[in-house]
Amino acid sequence: TVNVKHVANSIRTHGTGIMNATVNFAYQYLAQKFVVFYQFLFDDHIKSRLVKEQRFYKEHKIRPDYGYPMARAEKLNKDIKKLSFLDQFRSLISEMGNSLGFVRMVSLGGLHYCTTACGSIPDQNIKQNFEEAARSLHLPSLAVQAGQLLEKALNSQKLSVDESSYFAILTNVFYQELQSNGNVHLKDFFLMVPALTINAADAMHQSKEKLHKRGRDAVNAMSTEDGFALGIAYILKVLDQDKQFNSLHWFQSARVHFLAERTRLQDGLDMDSIGSGMNGLQVWSQKLALLSKEEAQNMQTVCEQICEIH
């Protein structure tokens, strides 16, 4: 498993240039994924369903107690899943998030390397030029050359730290293009996030069940897919739909729905009377049940912090 220390050691061996190479690779990879993302939302079957959701959203968002209904999210999940599209779309978003996670790890590895290296250099706040100091002391030409090389190394080190906000680069480069008039069909993506969330929870639940089985299914089992959350947060940021998604109050609505369903279960109702998304929601229901109302209202800020532009 690759971690931050491995990346820092690699940078120490090969130089900070591999950080820029990683960002360039991530840009090319994301560009390819955004082409598929664009085509998916351009599909007539998807657009027609999102138009219905947009109409419902406009009619009900003015209500002070509005929260995107779990029933609509489940229905949208089922409808698109029948077309065999939603699982592929979720995987696409997860792959985009995984690439961003790798960039983040490389960035942290670079900061780890720079922090370690800076421990043996003088205070950057003190203006001191080693090349000029060597010349003023009339030292040999080799000493002057050494001072010049040291200055270049220190400037390179400082530049690596200052330009390590790679998320901002990868966000801005796609932001302008995807905000153009030719991409109007992307404006309703935020309405698809609730259905994608349920789909991801269902997939996670099924993957965890495979861990307890023997045979071929257990080999391909996985217990988590962190890239999905990061991918959703990144796309919402790039499409500038953070506020629109927040206006859905989706996390609060999901929490209220689950608590109500759990109460019905405790009252002895049959499991069959509960929506099909219940099993998937149990994957993250414990966390939702423990949240206060104020914490639930601010859950989406976690996604914003992940892709925060510094």
C-alpha positions in Angstrom: 0.0 0.0 0.0 1.3 3.4 -1.0 1.2 6.1 1.7 2.5 9.6 2.3 5.9 8.5 3.5 6.4 6.4 0.4 5.6 9.5 -1.8 7.9 11.7 0.3 10.8 9.2 -0.1 10.1 9.0 -3.9 10.2 12.8 -4.1 13.5 12.8 -2.2 14.9 10.4 -4.7 13.5 11.7 -8.0 12.9 15.3 -7.2 9.8 17.5 -6.9 9.1 17.3 -10.6 7.1 14.1 -10.1 4.5 16.2 -8.3 3.8 18.3 -11.4 3.8 15.1 -13.5 1.1 13.7 -11.2 -1.1 16.7 -11.6 -0.7 16.6 -15.4 -1.6 12.9 -15.5 -4.6 13.6 -13.2 -5.7 16.4 -15.5 -5.6 14.2 -18.6 -7.4 11.4 -16.7 -10.1 13.7 -15.4 -10.6 15.2 -18.8 -11.3 11.7 -20.2 -13.8 11.0 -17.4 -15.5 14.3 -17.9 -16.2 13.4 -21.5 -18.1 10.3 -20.3 -19.7 12.3 -17.6 -20.9 14.8 -20.2 -22.3 12.1 -22.5 -24.2 10.4 -19.6 -26.1 13.6 -18.6 -26.7 14.3 -22.3 -28.6 11.1 -22.7 -32.3 11.7 -23.4 -33.5 9.1 -20.8 -31.4 10.9 -18.1 -32.4 14.4 -19.1 -36.1 13.6 -19.1 -35.9 12.3 -15.6 -33.9 15.2 -14.3 -36.3 17.6 -15.9 -39.1 16.1 -13.7 -36.9 16.4 -10.7 -36.1 20.0 -11.5 -39.8 20.8 -11.8 -40.5 19.3 -8.5 -37.5 21.1 -6.9 -38.7 24.5 -8.2 -42.2 23.9 -6.9 -41.3 22.9 -3.4 -37.9 24.6 -2.6 -39.7 27.7 -1.3 -41.2 25.7 1.6 -39.3 26.4 4.9 -39.3 22.8 5.8 -38.3 21.5 2.4 -36.1 18.4 2.2 -35.6 16.3 -0.8 -37.8 13.3 -0.2 -36.3 9.9 0.2 -39.1 8.4 -1.8 -38.1 10.4 -4.9 -34.5 9.6 -4.5 -35.3 5.9 -4.3 -37.6 6.1 -7.3 -34.9 7.9 -9.4 -32.4 5.3 -8.3 -34.7 2.4 -9.4 -35.6 4.1 -12.7 -32.1 4.8 -13.8 -30.8 1.5 -12.5 -33.2 -0.3 -14.8 -31.3 1.3 -17.7 -28.1 -0.2 -16.2 -26.6 3.3 -16.2 -26.5 4.4 -12.5 -23.9 1.8 -11.3 -21.6 2.8 -14.2 -22.1 6.4 -13.4 -21.3 5.9 -9.7 -18.2 4.0 -10.6 -17.2 6.8 -12.9 -17.5 9.4 -10.1 -15.6 7.1 -7.7 -12.8 6.8 -10.2 -12.6 10.5 -10.5 -12.5 10.8 -6.7 -9.8 8.2 -6.5 -7.6 10.1 -8.9 -8.1 13.2 -6.7 -7.3 11.2 -3.6 -4.0 10.2 -5.2 -3.2 13.8 -6.1 -3.9 14.7 -2.5 -1.6 12.0 -1.2 1.2 13.2 -3.6 0.6 16.8 -2.4 0.8 15.7 1.2 4.0 13.7 0.4 5.5 16.8 -1.1 4.7 18.9 2.0 6.1 16.1 4.2 9.3 16.1 2.1 9.6 19.9 2.1 9.0 20.2 5.8 11.7 17.6 6.5 14.1 19.3 4.2 13.4 22.8 5.6 14.6 21.6 9.0 18.2 22.1 8.0 18.0 25.4 6.1 18.0 28.9 7.6 14.9 30.9 8.4 13.2 32.0 5.1 12.1 35.2 6.7 15.7 36.4 7.0 16.9 37.8 3.7 20.3 36.3 3.0 21.9 35.7 -0.4 24.6 33.0 -0.2 26.1 33.8 -3.6 26.5 37.5 -2.8 27.9 36.7 0.7 30.5 34.5 -0.9 31.5 37.2 -3.3 31.7 39.9 -0.6 34.0 37.6 1.4 36.2 37.2 -1.7 35.9 33.4 -1.5 37.1 31.1 -4.4 34.9 30.7 -7.5 33.9 27.3 -6.4 32.4 28.7 -3.2 30.5 31.3 -5.1 29.2 28.6 -7.5 28.2 26.6 -4.4 26.3 29.6 -3.0 24.5 30.1 -6.3 23.4 26.4 -6.4 22.2 26.7 -2.8 20.1 29.7 -3.7 18.5 27.8 -6.6 17.8 24.8 -4.3 16.2 27.0 -1.6 14.0 28.9 -4.2 12.9 25.5 -5.7 12.0 24.3 -2.2 10.0 27.4 -1.4 8.2 27.2 -4.8 7.3 23.5 -4.2 5.5 24.5 -0.9 3.8 27.6 -2.3 2.4 25.9 -5.4 1.2 22.7 -3.7 -2.5 23.7 -3.9 -3.2 21.2 -6.7 -6.9 20.9 -6.0 -7.3 24.6 -6.9 -5.6 24.0 -10.2 -7.6 21.0 -11.1 -10.8 22.8 -10.1 -10.2 26.0 -12.0 -9.1 24.3 -15.2 -12.4 22.5 -15.6 -14.6 25.2 -14.0 -14.4 27.7 -16.8 -15.0 25.1 -19.5 -18.0 23.4 -17.8 -19.7 26.7 -17.1 -20.0 27.6 -20.8 -23.4 27.8 -22.5 -22.9 24.6 -24.3 -23.1 22.6 -21.1 -26.5 23.6 -19.9 -27.6 20.0 -19.5 -25.1 19.7 -16.6 -27.0 22.2 -14.5 -29.3 19.6 -12.9 -26.5 17.2 -11.8 -27.1 18.1 -8.1 -30.6 16.6 -8.3 -29.0 13.3 -9.1 -26.8 13.2 -6.0 -29.5 11.8 -3.6 -30.1 8.8 -5.9 -26.4 8.3 -6.4 -26.0 8.3 -2.6 -28.5 5.6 -2.2 -26.9 3.6 -5.0 -23.5 4.0 -3.4 -24.9 2.9 0.0 -26.5 -0.2 -1.6 -23.3 -1.1 -3.4 -21.3 -0.7 -0.2 -23.8 -2.9 1.7 -23.5 -5.6 -0.9 -19.7 -5.4 -0.9 -19.6 -5.8 2.9 -21.9 -8.8 2.6 -19.4 -10.4 0.2 -16.7 -10.2 2.8 -18.6 -12.7 4.9 -18.9 -15.2 2.0 -16.6 -17.7 0.7 -15.8 -18.5 -2.9 -15.3 -16.3 -5.9 -17.4 -13.4 -4.7 -15.3 -12.9 -1.6 -12.2 -12.3 -3.7 -13.6 -9.2 -5.3 -15.2 -7.9 -2.2 -14.4 -4.4 -0.9 -15.5 -2.7 2.3 -15.3 1.0 1.3 -15.2 3.3 -1.7 -13.9 6.6 -0.5 -13.5 8.0 -4.0 -17.3 8.4 -4.4 -17.6 11.1 -1.7 -14.6 13.0 -3.0 -15.8 12.7 -6.6 -19.2 14.1 -5.7 -17.7 17.0 -3.8 -15.3 17.8 -6.6 -18.0 17.7 -9.3 -20.3 19.9 -7.3 -17.5 22.4 -6.8 -16.5 22.4 -10.5 -20.1 22.8 -11.6 -20.7 25.5 -9.0 -23.7 23.6 -7.6 -22.7 23.5 -3.9 -25.5 25.9 -2.8 -28.1 24.2 -4.9 -27.3 20.9 -3.4 -27.3 22.4 0.0 -30.8 23.7 -0.7 -32.0 20.1 -1.1 -31.3 19.5 2.7 -30.7 15.9 1.6 -28.8 14.8 4.6 -31.3 16.1 7.1 -34.1 14.5 5.0 -32.3 11.1 4.9 -31.7 11.3 8.6 -35.4 12.0 9.4 -36.5 9.2 7.0 -34.2 6.6 8.6 -35.1 7.5 12.1 -38.8 7.1 11.2 -38.2 3.8 9.5 -36.2 2.5 12.5 -39.0 3.5 14.8 -41.5 1.6 12.6 -39.2 -1.5 12.8 -39.0 -1.2 16.5 -42.8 -1.1 16.6 -42.9 -4.5 15.0 -43.8 -3.7 11.4 -42.8 -6.2 8.7 -39.5 -5.5 6.9 -41.3 -5.8 3.6 -43.2 -2.6 4.3 -40.0 -0.6 4.2 -38.5 0.9 1.1 -36.0 -1.0 -0.9 -33.2 1.4 -0.1 -33.4 0.6 3.6 -30.7 -2.1 3.5 -28.3 0.2 1.8 -29.1 3.0 4.1 -28.1 0.8 7.1 -24.5 1.1 6.1 -24.4 4.8 7.2 -27.5 4.9 9.3 -25.7 4.6 12.6 -23.7 7.8 11.9 -26.9 9.6 10.9 -28.7 8.5 13.9 -26.0 9.9 16.2 -26.0 13.3 14.6 -27.7 16.2 16.1 -30.0 18.4 14.0 -27.3 21.1 13.8 -24.6 18.6 12.8 -26.9 17.2 10.1 -27.4 20.6 8.7 -23.7 21.0 8.3 -22.8 17.6 6.9 -22.4 19.0 3.4 -19.7 21.3 4.6 -17.4 18.3 5.0 -17.6 17.8 1.2 -16.9 21.5 0.7 -13.8 21.3 2.9 -12.4 18.4 0.9 -12.3 20.5 -2.2 -11.8 23.8 -0.6 -9.8 26.3 -2.7 -7.1 27.9 -0.8 
